Amino acid sequence: MTSPLRIGIAGYGVVGKRRRNVADARDDMNVVAVCDQYFDDSGTMEDGVRYYRHFRDLLTADLDALFVSISNDMAAEVTVAGLERGLHVFCEKPPGRNLDDIARVRAVAAKRPDQKLKYGFNHRYHDSVRESLDIVASGDLGRVINMKGLYGKSQLVTFGQTSWRTDRALAGGGVLLDQGIHMVDLIRLFGGEFEDVHSFISNDYWKHDVEDNAYALMRSASGVVAMLHSSATQWRHRFNLDITLEKGSIVLSGILSGSKSYGAETLTIAHAGEDDMGDPLEQNTRYNTDPSWAAEVDEFARAISDNAKIVHGSVDDAYQTMELVCRIYAADAAWRDRWNLTVEPTVSSEIAR
């Protein structure tokens, strides 16, 4: 019997506390310390967990692994610091504000192959997504032809979130980087890598210096075409991914989330028939529980205990998804010129702190 992993959590807000709940429910993890800027100083909670104001103080604790649930401007810095401290690291999405941030992390991680680094692309672990992946992998419905994805909410700052999300210097981007990155990641997961990207990016409604709408049309090397709309003016919150295949379709609608505002999570599978007249046989499944938070932490823990490869949310996954997000931004010439955006990272791939 090995000792439980000693866990530290950098960023003890809504997500950090949720990560702690998952870790506390496991026999192989023990949260021993947390940090957050809202703490006045350092101390010890009633349950014995140490708390700190700054992540550098957190990293002086006796830790095995670090959960990073912090603002975008700090995500890469804290992840790198955790890796350099010799820890396994689980970082929330997005991996940073831009490609420079994730390129720095990837360079450091490449020199530490025995340490596990995982990114929290949580939507991959929803049952509707997992079952859809199994269907596509089986080949029963043929290859993917096209996809249409919509992920939208009504505001950029909601549910008590702090204003850093609308500050470009801190956030790096708006609704596309904050929420739409999940849809970008799923589109990559089902459609492969996309080489042709066209977009319109807008901040016309909320008028922050980050976008409130992003519209993209993309095509992969294999000919898969994907349309994406990431929105902060979707007054009725929506999540919808419509996948058309050669012999049918898959529709993921709704997503079980903390806000409970995206409706029921359902998966609709249609099998096209020669005589169905556009009204094919459909099978609809509704999901009432969300195992995703526990499942992704379980993969992280097993990768550490078994020295196994990170399957979902690897540093390369994070880089490629972030690269596609940046290409969507840069494909709108006016937006690219306004913010002097580049697709390629300006840091060398050899950089390691």
N, C-alpha and C positions, 0 to 999 in steps of 0.2 A: 504494500500500500504506500503510494507516494503522498507527500503532503499536498494540501490544496494550494493552487496558485495564489500568490499574494497579489491582489489587484489594487491598482490606483486609478482614480478617475479624475481626469483634467477637464473641468467644466461640469459643475454639479447643478445644472438646470433641469428642465423637463426631461431631456433625452438622457443626460447623465444619471438621473435618478431612476429612469426606466432601465438603463443598463445595470444599475446596481441591483434592482429587483430581480432581474434575470440571473445575475451572478450569485446573489444570495440564495436563490432556489437550487443551486447546484452544490453537490458535495465536493467538487474538485476546484472550487473557487472560493476565495475569502477576501472581501473588500476590506482593506486595512487603512486606506487613506484617500482623501478627496481634496480637490482645490477648486476655488471659485472666487472671482473678484468681489463678490458680494459678502464674503466673510470679512469681518473687521480686522481679524488677526488670526493667529494659529491657536489651536486647542484640540480638545478631545470631546467627541459626542458622547451621549449617555451610553451608547452601545459599544464604546471603545474605539470607534473609528476616528482617526486623526483627521483634522481639517486644516487647510492652509489657504492663504490668499493668492499665492503665486505658484505657478507650476514648477519653478526651479526648487522651491522648498519641498513640494510634493515629491520630487525626484530624489530627495535625500532619504526618503523612507525606504524600508527594506521591501522591495517589490520584485515580482517576476514578470508582470504584464501591466500594460497601461491602456486604458480606454480614453480616447480623445474625443470629447464632445464640446468643442470650443468654437469660437467665432472663426470665420473663414480666413481672416488675416493671420490667425495664430495656428491654424491647423497643421500646416507643414512644419513650422518651427518647433511645435511641441512634439510632433511625430518624429522629427529628426533627433530632437533631444532625447526622447525615449529610446530610440534605436541606439544612439551613442552611449546611453546609460546601460546598454546590454539587455534591454527589455523586449519582449514581444509586444506588438502594438496593434490595437484595433482602433481605426479612425473613422469617424462618421463621414458621410458625403457632405459637400464636395471635398475633394482632397486638398483644395486650396482656392486661391482666387484666379489662377491662370496656369499656363503650362510651365512657367518658370518654377512655380511652387512644387508641382508634382515631379518635375525633372530633378530638382534637388533631392527630394525624398528618394526617388528611384535610384539615384547615384549612390546614396548612402546605403540603401537597402541591399544593393548589389554586392557590397563588400561585407555583408553580414547574412550570408545564406542560411545560417542556422537559426536566425531569429525570424519569427513569423510576423508578417505585416498583412493585415486584412482591412479592407474598406467596407463600410456598412451600406452597400447597395441593397437595402432591406427588401425591396419589392421582388427580388429574385426568389425570395423564400416564401412568398404567399402560395397557398395551395393551388389557386387558379393558374398562376404562372408556371408552377412546377408541372402540373398536369398538362398544360398547353405545350411545354417543352417536350414532354414524353410523346405527345401526339405527333408533333413535327418530326421528332427523331425517328419515330416508327415508320414514317414514309407512307402511312395509310392514306393520307390526303394529298400526297404528292409534295412538290416543292412549293416554297413560298413565292407568290407572284408580287404582291404588294401589301402595304400596311398603311393604316391611318390611325394616328395617335393624338388624343386630346387629354391634357391634364391641366385643369384650371381651378383657380380659387378666386375669391372676391376681393382680396387685398394683398398687398405685399407684407404688411405688418399686422398680424392678428394674434389673438389668444395670448396677449401679454408679452409678445416678443419685443425685443429691444430694437432701437432705431438703427443699429449698425447694419441691418439688412438693406437699408436704402442708401447707404453711404458707399459709393463705389470704391473708395480707398480701402475700406474694411471688408466689404462683401465681394467685390470683384465683378458682380453681375446681379441681375434681378431675378425674376421668376424662373427664367430658364435654368440658371445655375443653381438656384435654391431648391426648386421643386421639379422643374422640367427635366433635370438631369436624370431622374429616375426613368422617365419615358425614353430619353435618348439611350440610356443603358439597355432598356428592354428592346428597343428597335435594333440595336447592335446585336443583342443576344439572339434574336429571331432572324435577323436579316444579314448578318455579317458586317463587314466593313464597307463604308460608303465613300466613294471617291468623287462623285459630283454633288455639290451642295449649292443650293440657291436659297435666299432668305429675305425676309423683311423683318426688321426689328424696330419696335416702337415704344416710346415712353410718353405718348401723347395724352394719356388720360390722367395718371397719377402725377406725372411730371417730376418724378425723382430723377436723379442722374443714373439710375439703372432702369432697365426695360420693364414694362408691364405686359408686353405681348411679344412673342417670337413666333414667326411662321416660317417653316422650312419645307423644301421639296428636295429629296435626296435620291440618288441612284447608286447601287452597289456595283462592283465589278461583274457580278453574276447576273445583273439586270433587275434585281429587286428594287422597286420604287417605294419610298416611304414619304408620307406627309405628316408633319408634326405641327401642332399648335400648343404652345405653352402660354398660359394666360393668367393674369391677375385682375381681369375684368370679367370673370365667369361668375355671375352672381349666384347661380346655383352650382355649387361645387361639383366637378365632374372628373371622372377618370374613365377613359374608354380606349381600348386598343383593338382595332379590327384588322384581322389578318386573313388575307385571301390566299388560298392555295389552289393547286390544280384541280383537286377533286372535292373541294368544300371550303369551309371557312371556320375561323375561331374568333369569337368576340369575348374579350374580357371587359366587363363593365362593373364600375364601382370598386372600391378598395376599402378594406377594413383598416381604419386609421384611428389615431388617438382622438381626433375631433369628432369622429362618427358622422361626418357631414358629406361623405362621398357616396352614400347609399349602400345598398346590399352588394356584396361581392359575388358576382356570378360569372359563370363560364358557359357560353353557348357554342355548341359544336353542330355545324350543318354539313350533311353529306349530300353533295350535288348528284342528281340523277338525270338521266336522259329525258325523262318525261315529267319532271317536276314543275315545269312552267314557271321557274323562278321562285318556287315556294318549296324548298327542300325539307326533308326530314331533319328536325332539330332535336338536340338533347341539351337540356338546361340544368346546370348544377348551381346551387346556392351554398355559400360557405358562411358559417356562423361563428367560427373561431379564427383567431390569427396566431399561427404558430411561428411567424417569421422572426420575431425578436429572439425567441429561445433557439430557433434552428440555426441562425447565423452565428450566435455565440457558441453553440455546440460544435459547429464546424471549426471555429477558431480554437476551442479547447482541444478538440481531437487532433488538429494539425500540430499543436504543441506537444501533446502527450505521445502521439505516434510518429512525430517528425514527418508529417505528411504534407503534401502540397496544398496550398490554398486553391480551391476549385473556383469559387465565386468571390469576386471582390479582391483579386490579387492587385499588386501595384501596377502590373501591366494593364489589367482591366481598367483600373482607375485612370491610367494615363490615356488609354485609347478613347474612353468615354469623354474625358476632359478635352481631348484633342478634337473630337467631333463637336462638342459644345462650342469650342473656340472657333471652329470652322464655320459653324452656323452664325455666330456673331460677325465674323469677318466677311462672310459672303454678302452682307448688306454693305455696299460701298460707302454709303453715307454714314452709317454707324461705325464702320471700320475707320474712316478718316477722322470722324469726330473724336474718337477715343484713342486714335493711333494704335489700333490693334494689330497684332501679328499672330500668325498661326504657329510658326515654329518658335520653340523656346529660345530665348537669348542666352541662357546659361549653357555652358558646355556639358555634354553628357558625362564627362569625366569628373565634374565637380563633386567633391565630397568634403564635408567640413571636418 
